[in-house]
Amino acid sequence: MKFTKKLTAAAASAVLAVSSIPAANLSVSAADHNYMEALAMSLYFFDSNACGKGVTGGPLTWRGDCHTYDAEASVGSLDGSLKAIVDPDGDGKVDVSGGWHDAGDHIKFNITIGFAMSSLGMSDYFNPDIYEKAGCRDHLEYELRWGADYLMKTTFLDDNGDVAAIAHTIAEGGTDHSFWTSPEVQTYDRPIYWLTASSNNSAVSCEMACGLLGAAYVLKESDPAYSAECIKYAKALLKFGTTHVGNDTGGIGGFYSTDAQYQDEEALAKAWLWILGEGDKPTRVPKDKNYGDNQYDGWIYTWDKVWQGYSALMYKATGDTVFKDELILEMNGQQGGLKVGSYNTSGWGTSRHNCALQMDAYLAADGDPDSEYAKGAKWQLDFILGDNNLGYSFLLGFGDKWPSHIHHRAANPGGEGITSAQNPSAKYTNYGMLVGGIDGSGYEDHADRYQYTEGALDYNGSFAIACSFAAAMYGGDASTFDAVKKSADEINDSFKFAEGDPQPPETTTTTATTATTTTTTTTPETQPPTDDTIVWGDANCDGKVSIADSTAILQHLGNQDKYGLSEQGLKNADVDGKSGITTEDALTIQMVDAKLLTVDQLPLK
């Protein structure tokens, strides 16, 4: 039986630990999985990490608008000429709302946002039409728009179209990590970390360009004007990164510290531009991990080292075996590559690195599912999806069993002072989140063991590439995820990605006929509005108080004609102790959902 809601209480309370044993022994017999379902599900992780406005009423029922005050962030210390561009009205504030939280925390890093977007674009480029076949093309485009909107918003151009400044990191990591609460209720100070001509980080600038170009590729047919805007900003970022060379690690030090080399991100961006018909063919040709000019590789495709991404794009685009040879060489340099029967556990957060190596193997297979490269990669992905000695799928929500004590503040906010150290069980199933999973030392299902139980944007970016190959080569049933979405409390199955707008709540319809016209009116199914039937907080009148009530209030405030609350719902919703329905009522209910308040305390005095 599939676990389409949350894990059972017994499973949720279990903490499984595996002692240090060889990776080759961490296996059971592999079987085909539904790669179409896994690919479609994986996109929801980006929704779970969405920040700003427009989250409420979106793809997930348990997420709401958060850190909306990023829209009035302090400009901070910029010189006068840059302030005039960044803050033209001179109020000392700038809008950096939106984007994605990086991982189980709530910092926004443009370097990992760019990497994830570029990876999503690569997954589509390597396997054309796979998102259509998986029934989630509209979701892919929605996510890339969300990310691209933010990267362009945080890139400030001057009158010449050149980059003047980049707000590349939002929030200070140490402060952010001191709060184990859901993002919807957080109010801590979130400073901006800037990149400028005199203090740049070329790897970050060029990685942002890669992300926007990945989005431009995916959206070039459905929205050529938006794609062209992404390309414009990407070109400006690439010029900025290569003209004003620097490695300022303010805001990212200790989290995503970069080295002085940026040429890999530059090369990847130039490959994207060439593929898009916006630049010359790149000239770098690798040999024995040397990409020229003393630019050496020897690491996995990841947020700070994208040479293999460059070789992968160039091999797909040209068919030149020099790039394929390099992919094989670099893959085999990581613990002997990918083989059937032996899980490759390279690095912290093993599953993401394993998926990155799968990219190399699938490209080396040249579309042959019977190739030893393809079979080795497939075995690795099957291991991640549940064919391991724990029976855990490390893509949450996929299969029959997955980790429940995850390191993710939104899905696992604890409550009453409970943090990850106390190992709470997740309140919500974070469908589609790839966690680190088993590594060379084993595995522990504990919210504070983030090397095993945390995920991040770069994890799911690498997973999309690997899973898109598996879905293209080995198939799956795209329709099965429809049933999962309908039965999962956490997923808003009525959300239409193509419209980017939530649909009205379920209603009953009555028809009134006159001699000349027929009109249809829609009325919510509610109890007659009487004072003794008030259920404080139950804005949508479904008999319970949840994040959905906060969503209903915010929808009502945003568009009363379309999402207006019933008369009873208006009475139930007025819980903040002040007369009238405002966003404070929605926030109060979010605090109940986060267990910072109880229903018994409503309405507030």
C-alpha positions in Angstrom: 0.0 0.0 0.0 1.4 3.4 -0.9 1.8 6.1 1.8 0.0 8.9 0.0 -0.4 11.0 3.2 2.1 10.9 6.0 4.0 7.9 7.4 2.3 5.9 10.1 3.0 6.9 13.7 5.2 3.9 14.2 7.3 4.7 11.1 7.4 8.4 12.0 8.8 7.6 15.5 11.4 5.2 14.3 15.0 6.4 14.0 17.0 4.1 11.8 20.8 4.1 12.0 23.2 2.1 9.9 26.7 1.5 11.0 29.7 2.1 8.9 29.6 -0.5 6.2 30.9 -0.7 2.6 28.7 1.0 0.0 28.7 -2.2 -2.1 26.7 -4.0 0.6 24.0 -1.4 0.8 21.8 -2.9 -1.8 18.9 -5.2 -2.6 17.7 -6.4 -6.0 16.7 -3.5 -8.2 13.4 -3.1 -10.0 12.1 -0.6 -12.4 10.5 2.5 -10.9 8.0 5.0 -12.3 10.5 7.6 -13.4 7.8 9.7 -15.0 6.1 10.0 -11.6 9.4 10.7 -9.8 10.3 13.5 -12.3 6.9 15.2 -12.0 7.0 14.9 -8.2 10.5 16.4 -7.9 9.4 19.8 -9.2 7.3 20.3 -6.0 10.4 20.7 -3.9 10.9 24.1 -5.5 7.4 25.1 -4.4 8.2 24.0 -0.9 11.1 26.5 -0.9 9.3 29.4 -2.5 9.7 32.8 -0.8 7.7 36.0 -0.9 4.3 36.8 -2.2 2.3 34.4 -4.4 3.1 31.4 -2.3 -0.3 31.4 -0.5 -2.8 29.6 -2.7 0.0 28.1 -4.8 0.9 24.5 -5.6 1.2 23.5 -1.9 -1.5 23.8 0.7 0.9 24.0 3.6 3.0 26.8 2.3 2.1 30.5 2.6 3.6 33.9 1.8 6.7 34.5 3.8 9.5 37.1 4.3 7.3 39.5 2.4 9.3 42.3 4.2 12.2 41.4 1.8 10.2 43.8 -0.4 11.4 46.7 1.8 14.9 45.5 2.6 17.5 48.0 3.7 19.8 49.0 0.8 22.7 49.1 3.3 26.2 50.2 2.3 26.4 51.1 -1.4 28.2 54.2 -2.7 26.1 57.1 -3.9 26.1 56.4 -7.6 25.0 52.8 -7.1 22.3 53.8 -4.6 20.8 56.1 -7.3 20.3 53.1 -9.5 19.2 50.6 -6.9 17.1 53.0 -4.9 15.9 55.7 -7.2 13.3 57.1 -4.8 16.0 57.4 -2.1 13.9 55.8 0.7 16.7 53.5 1.6 14.7 50.4 0.7 14.8 47.9 -2.2 12.6 45.1 -3.2 14.4 41.7 -3.1 11.3 39.6 -2.3 10.6 36.3 -4.1 13.0 33.5 -5.2 13.7 30.3 -3.4 15.1 29.4 0.0 18.3 27.4 -0.5 17.7 24.3 1.6 16.1 23.5 4.9 17.0 27.0 6.0 15.7 30.3 4.6 18.7 32.1 3.1 18.5 33.0 -0.6 21.7 32.4 -2.6 21.8 33.4 -6.2 24.6 30.9 -6.9 22.4 27.9 -6.1 19.3 29.4 -7.6 21.3 29.8 -10.8 22.7 26.3 -10.7 19.3 24.7 -10.1 17.7 26.6 -13.0 20.6 25.8 -15.4 20.2 22.1 -14.4 16.5 22.1 -15.0 17.2 23.6 -18.4 19.8 21.0 -19.1 17.3 18.2 -18.2 15.0 19.5 -20.8 17.7 20.0 -23.4 19.1 16.5 -23.0 15.7 14.8 -23.1 13.4 16.8 -25.4 9.7 16.4 -24.7 10.2 14.4 -21.5 8.4 16.9 -19.4 5.4 16.8 -21.8 5.4 13.0 -21.5 5.6 13.2 -17.7 2.6 15.6 -17.7 4.5 18.4 -16.0 5.8 20.8 -18.7 3.6 23.6 -17.4 5.1 23.0 -13.9 8.6 23.2 -15.2 8.0 26.5 -17.0 6.3 27.9 -13.8 9.3 27.1 -11.7 11.8 28.6 -14.2 9.7 31.8 -14.4 9.7 32.0 -10.6 13.5 31.7 -10.5 14.1 33.9 -13.5 11.9 36.7 -12.1 14.0 36.7 -9.0 17.4 36.7 -10.6 16.4 39.5 -12.9 14.8 41.4 -10.0 18.0 41.2 -8.0 20.2 42.3 -10.9 20.2 46.1 -11.3 21.1 47.5 -14.7 22.3 51.0 -15.5 21.1 53.1 -18.4 23.5 51.4 -20.7 22.1 47.9 -19.9 25.2 47.0 -17.9 25.1 45.5 -14.4 25.5 48.0 -11.7 24.9 45.8 -8.7 23.6 42.4 -7.7 21.8 41.5 -4.5 23.2 38.0 -4.5 22.5 36.8 -1.0 19.6 37.6 1.3 19.8 36.9 5.1 22.8 36.3 7.3 23.4 32.6 7.7 24.1 32.5 11.4 21.1 34.5 12.3 18.8 32.5 10.0 20.0 29.2 11.4 19.2 30.3 15.0 15.4 30.1 14.2 13.8 26.7 13.9 10.4 27.9 12.8 8.4 27.9 9.6 9.2 30.8 7.3 5.6 32.1 7.4 6.0 33.4 11.0 9.6 34.7 10.8 10.4 38.4 11.2 14.1 38.5 11.8 16.4 41.0 10.0 17.5 39.8 6.6 20.3 42.0 5.2 21.4 42.2 1.6 24.9 41.1 0.4 25.9 43.1 -2.7 28.2 42.4 -5.6 29.6 45.5 -7.4 32.3 46.2 -10.0 34.8 46.8 -7.1 33.7 43.8 -5.1 32.4 41.1 -7.4 32.2 37.3 -7.4 32.6 36.2 -10.9 31.4 32.6 -10.2 28.2 33.9 -8.8 27.6 36.4 -11.7 28.3 33.7 -14.4 26.2 31.1 -12.6 23.3 33.5 -12.5 23.8 33.9 -16.3 23.7 30.1 -16.7 20.4 29.9 -14.8 18.7 32.6 -16.9 19.9 30.9 -20.1 18.5 27.6 -18.9 15.2 29.3 -18.4 15.5 31.0 -21.8 16.0 27.7 -23.5 12.9 26.1 -21.9 10.7 29.1 -22.5 11.9 30.1 -26.0 8.9 28.5 -27.8 6.1 29.2 -25.3 7.2 32.8 -24.5 9.9 34.2 -26.8 9.6 37.7 -25.4 10.3 36.5 -21.9 13.1 34.2 -23.1 14.7 37.2 -24.8 14.6 39.2 -21.6 16.3 36.3 -19.7 19.0 36.3 -22.4 19.5 40.1 -22.1 20.1 39.9 -18.4 22.3 36.8 -18.8 24.6 38.6 -21.3 24.9 41.5 -18.9 25.8 39.2 -16.1 28.3 37.3 -18.1 30.0 40.6 -19.2 30.0 41.8 -15.6 31.5 38.6 -14.3 34.3 38.5 -16.8 35.1 42.2 -16.9 35.1 42.8 -13.1 36.8 39.6 -12.0 36.6 39.0 -8.3 35.8 36.4 -5.6 34.0 38.3 -2.9 32.5 35.7 -0.6 30.5 38.0 1.7 27.3 36.3 2.6 28.3 33.0 1.2 31.4 32.2 3.2 31.1 29.0 5.1 28.0 28.0 3.1 29.0 28.3 -0.6 32.5 29.7 -0.6 33.8 29.9 -4.1 37.4 29.7 -5.2 39.1 32.2 -7.5 38.2 30.3 -10.7 35.1 31.2 -12.6 36.0 30.0 -16.0 33.8 26.9 -15.7 30.7 29.0 -15.1 31.8 31.3 -18.0 32.2 28.4 -20.3 28.8 26.9 -19.4 27.1 30.2 -20.0 28.8 30.6 -23.4 27.7 27.1 -24.4 24.1 28.0 -23.5 24.4 31.2 -25.6 25.7 29.2 -28.6 22.9 26.6 -28.3 20.4 29.5 -28.2 21.9 31.1 -31.3 23.1 34.1 -29.3 26.9 33.6 -29.4 29.8 31.9 -31.0 30.7 28.3 -30.6 32.9 27.9 -27.4 36.5 26.9 -28.1 37.5 25.1 -24.9 38.1 21.4 -25.6 39.1 19.3 -22.6 41.7 16.6 -22.4 42.6 14.6 -19.3 40.7 17.0 -17.0 42.5 20.0 -18.5 40.1 22.6 -20.1 43.0 24.9 -21.1 44.6 27.8 -19.5 45.4 25.7 -16.5 41.7 25.1 -15.8 41.5 21.6 -14.3 38.6 19.6 -13.3 38.4 16.5 -11.1 35.2 17.0 -9.2 31.6 16.3 -9.7 29.1 18.6 -11.5 27.9 20.7 -8.6 27.1 24.3 -7.6 30.8 25.4 -7.6 32.2 23.2 -10.4 30.4 23.0 -13.7 33.0 21.8 -16.1 31.1 18.5 -16.6 28.0 20.5 -17.3 29.9 22.3 -20.0 31.2 19.0 -21.5 27.7 17.5 -21.3 26.1 20.4 -23.2 28.8 20.4 -25.8 28.7 16.7 -26.4 24.9 16.8 -26.8 25.2 19.8 -29.1 28.1 18.6 -31.2 28.5 14.8 -30.9 32.2 15.4 -30.6 33.6 12.4 -28.7 36.3 14.4 -27.0 33.6 15.7 -24.6 32.2 12.2 -24.1 35.7 10.9 -23.3 36.1 13.6 -20.8 32.8 12.8 -19.1 33.8 9.1 -18.8 37.2 10.0 -17.5 35.9 12.3 -14.8 33.0 10.0 -13.8 35.4 7.0 -13.4 37.7 9.2 -11.3 35.0 9.3 -8.6 35.4 6.0 -6.8 35.4 4.0 -10.0 32.3 5.4 -11.6 28.8 3.9 -11.6 28.4 0.1 -11.6 25.5 -2.2 -11.1 25.5 -3.6 -7.5 27.7 -0.8 -5.9 26.3 2.5 -4.8 28.7 5.4 -5.4 28.8 7.5 -2.2 30.9 10.4 -3.2 30.7 13.4 -1.0 28.4 15.1 1.5 24.8 14.8 0.6 25.6 11.7 -1.5 22.4 11.4 -3.5 23.0 14.8 -5.3 26.5 13.8 -6.3 25.4 10.4 -7.4 22.7 12.0 -9.6 25.4 14.3 -11.1 27.5 11.3 -12.0 24.5 9.7 -13.6 24.4 12.6 -16.1 27.9 11.6 -17.3 26.9 7.9 -17.6 23.7 8.5 -19.4 25.4 10.7 -22.0 28.1 8.2 -22.4 25.4 5.6 -23.1 24.3 7.5 -26.2 20.7 6.6 -25.8 21.2 2.9 -25.4 19.3 1.5 -22.4 21.3 -1.7 -22.5 24.7 0.1 -22.3 26.7 -0.7 -19.2 26.8 3.0 -18.6 23.0 3.4 -18.7 22.5 0.2 -16.6 24.9 1.4 -14.0 23.2 4.8 -13.8 19.8 3.3 -13.6 20.9 1.0 -10.7 22.0 4.1 -8.8 18.8 5.9 -9.3 16.8 2.8 -8.3 18.8 2.6 -5.1 17.9 6.3 -4.3 14.3 5.6 -5.1 14.0 2.7 -2.6 16.0 -0.3 -3.8 18.3 -0.3 -0.8 18.5 -2.3 2.4 16.4 0.3 4.3 13.6 0.3 1.8 13.6 4.1 2.0 13.0 6.3 -1.0 15.2 9.4 -0.6 12.8 11.3 -2.9 10.2 12.1 -0.3 6.7 11.0 -1.1 7.8 8.6 -3.7 7.1 4.8 -3.2 6.0 3.2 0.0 8.4 4.6 2.6 10.6 7.6 3.0 12.5 9.5 5.8 10.2 11.3 8.2 12.6 13.2 10.4 13.8 15.7 7.9 16.0 18.8 8.2 13.6 21.3 6.6 12.1 24.1 8.7 9.0 24.7 6.6 7.9 21.0 6.4 9.3 20.2 9.9 8.9 23.3 12.0 8.9 21.6 15.4 7.0 23.8 17.8 7.0 24.7 21.5 10.7 25.3 21.3 11.4 21.9 19.7 14.2 22.1 17.2 16.0 19.6 14.9 18.1 18.5 17.9 15.0 17.0 19.5 14.3 15.1 16.3 10.7 16.0 15.6 8.8 14.1 13.0 7.9 16.2 9.9 4.6 17.8 10.1 4.2 17.7 6.3 5.4 15.3 3.6 7.6 17.5 1.4 6.7 15.7 -1.9 9.6 15.6 -4.3 12.4 16.7 -1.9 15.6 14.8 -2.5 17.6 14.3 0.7 21.2 13.2 1.1 20.4 9.6 2.0 22.9 6.9 2.6 26.5 7.7 2.4 29.7 5.7 3.0 29.2 5.7 6.8 25.5 4.6 6.6 22.3 6.5 7.4 20.4 8.0 10.3 16.8 9.3 10.1 17.3 12.3 12.3 16.3 15.9 11.7 19.7 17.1 13.0 21.8 14.8 10.8 21.5 17.1 7.8 24.1 15.2 5.7 21.4 12.5 5.5 18.1 14.3 5.9 18.4 17.7 4.3 17.9 18.7 0.7 18.7 21.8 -1.3 18.1 23.4 -4.7 21.3 21.9 -6.1 20.2 18.4 -5.0 16.9 18.6 -7.0 18.6 20.2 -9.9 20.9 17.3 -10.3 18.0 14.8 -9.7 16.0 16.4 -12.5 18.9 15.7 -14.9 19.3 12.0 -13.8 15.6 11.3 -13.7 14.9 12.9 -17.0 17.3 10.5 -18.6 15.8 7.5 -16.8 12.3 8.5 -17.8 13.4 8.9 -21.4 15.2 5.6 -21.6 13.0 3.4 -19.4 9.6 5.2 -19.3 7.0 5.1 -16.6 3.3 6.0 -16.2 2.7 9.7 -16.0 -0.9 9.3 -14.9 -0.2 7.7 -11.6 0.9 11.0 -10.1 -2.5 12.4 -10.6 -3.9 10.0 -8.1 -1.1 10.9 -5.6 -1.9 14.6 -6.0 -5.6 14.1 -5.4 -4.9 12.1 -2.2 -2.1 14.2 -0.8 -3.2 16.8 1.7 -0.1 18.8 1.0 -0.7 19.3 -2.7 -3.2 21.8 -4.1 -4.5 19.7 -6.9 -6.6 22.5 -8.3 -3.7 24.8 -9.0 -3.2 25.5 -12.7 0.5 26.1 -13.5 -0.2 27.4 -16.9 -2.3 30.2 -15.4 -0.1 30.7 -12.3 -3.3 31.3 -10.4 -5.1 29.2 -7.8 -8.6 28.1 -8.6 -11.7 29.0 -6.5 -12.6 26.7 -3.6 -15.0 23.9 -4.3 -18.5 25.2 -4.5 -22.1 24.0 -5.3 -23.8 25.5 -8.3 -27.4 26.5 -8.7 -29.1 27.8 -11.9 -31.8 30.4 -12.0 -33.8 30.9 -15.2 -35.8 33.9 -16.3 -37.9 34.4 -19.4 -35.0 35.9 -21.3 -31.7 34.8 -19.8 -30.1 31.9 -17.9 -27.5 32.8 -15.2 -25.3 30.6 -13.0 -24.5 31.6 -9.5 -22.0 30.0 -7.2 -22.4 29.8 -3.5 -20.2 28.1 -0.9 -21.7 25.3 1.1 -21.8 26.8 4.6 -23.9 26.8 7.8 -26.4 29.7 8.3 -24.5 32.5 9.9 -25.3 32.5 13.6 -23.2 33.7 16.5 -23.3 30.4 18.3 -21.9 28.5 15.3 -18.6 30.5 15.2 -15.5 28.3 14.8 -12.7 30.7 15.4 -10.1 30.4 12.6 -12.2 28.3 10.3 -12.4 30.8 7.4 -13.3 28.3 4.7 -15.9 26.6 6.9 -14.6 23.1 6.4 -14.8 22.3 10.1 -11.1 22.6 10.9 -8.4 25.2 11.4 -5.4 24.9 9.1 -3.1 26.8 6.7 -5.9 26.5 4.2 -7.9 29.0 6.3 -5.0 31.5 6.1 -4.9 31.0 2.4 -8.7 31.6 2.1 -8.3 34.9 4.0 -5.5 36.1 1.8 -7.4 35.1 -1.4 -10.4 37.0 0.0 -8.3 40.1 0.5 -6.8 39.9 -2.9 -9.9 39.3 -4.9 -13.2 39.3 -3.1 -15.2 38.9 -6.3 -13.5 35.6 -7.1 -12.5 34.3 -3.6 -14.9 36.1 -1.2 -15.5 34.4 2.1 -19.0 33.5 3.2 -20.8 35.5 5.9 -20.0 32.8 8.3 -16.4 32.5 7.1 -16.0 36.3 7.7 -17.1 35.8 11.3 -14.9 32.8 11.9 -11.8 34.5 10.3 -11.8 37.6 12.5 -9.3 36.2 15.1 -6.5 38.8 15.6 -8.4 40.8 18.2 -9.1 43.7 15.9 -12.3 44.3 14.1 -12.3 43.5 10.4 -10.5 41.0 8.2 -6.8 41.8 7.5 -3.6 40.0 6.8 -3.1 39.9 10.6 -5.9 37.4 10.8 -4.1 35.2 8.2 -0.8 35.5 10.1 -2.6 34.5 13.4 -3.9 31.4 11.8 -0.4 30.6 10.4 0.9 30.8 14.0 -1.7 28.3 15.0 -0.6 26.0 12.2 3.0 26.4 13.4 1.9 25.6 17.0 2.9 29.0 18.3 -0.7 29.5 19.3 -3.6 27.1 20.0 -7.1 27.3 18.7 -8.3 27.8 22.2 -6.5 31.1 22.3 -8.6 32.5 19.5 -9.8 35.1 19.1 -6.8 37.0 20.5 -7.6 39.5 23.2 
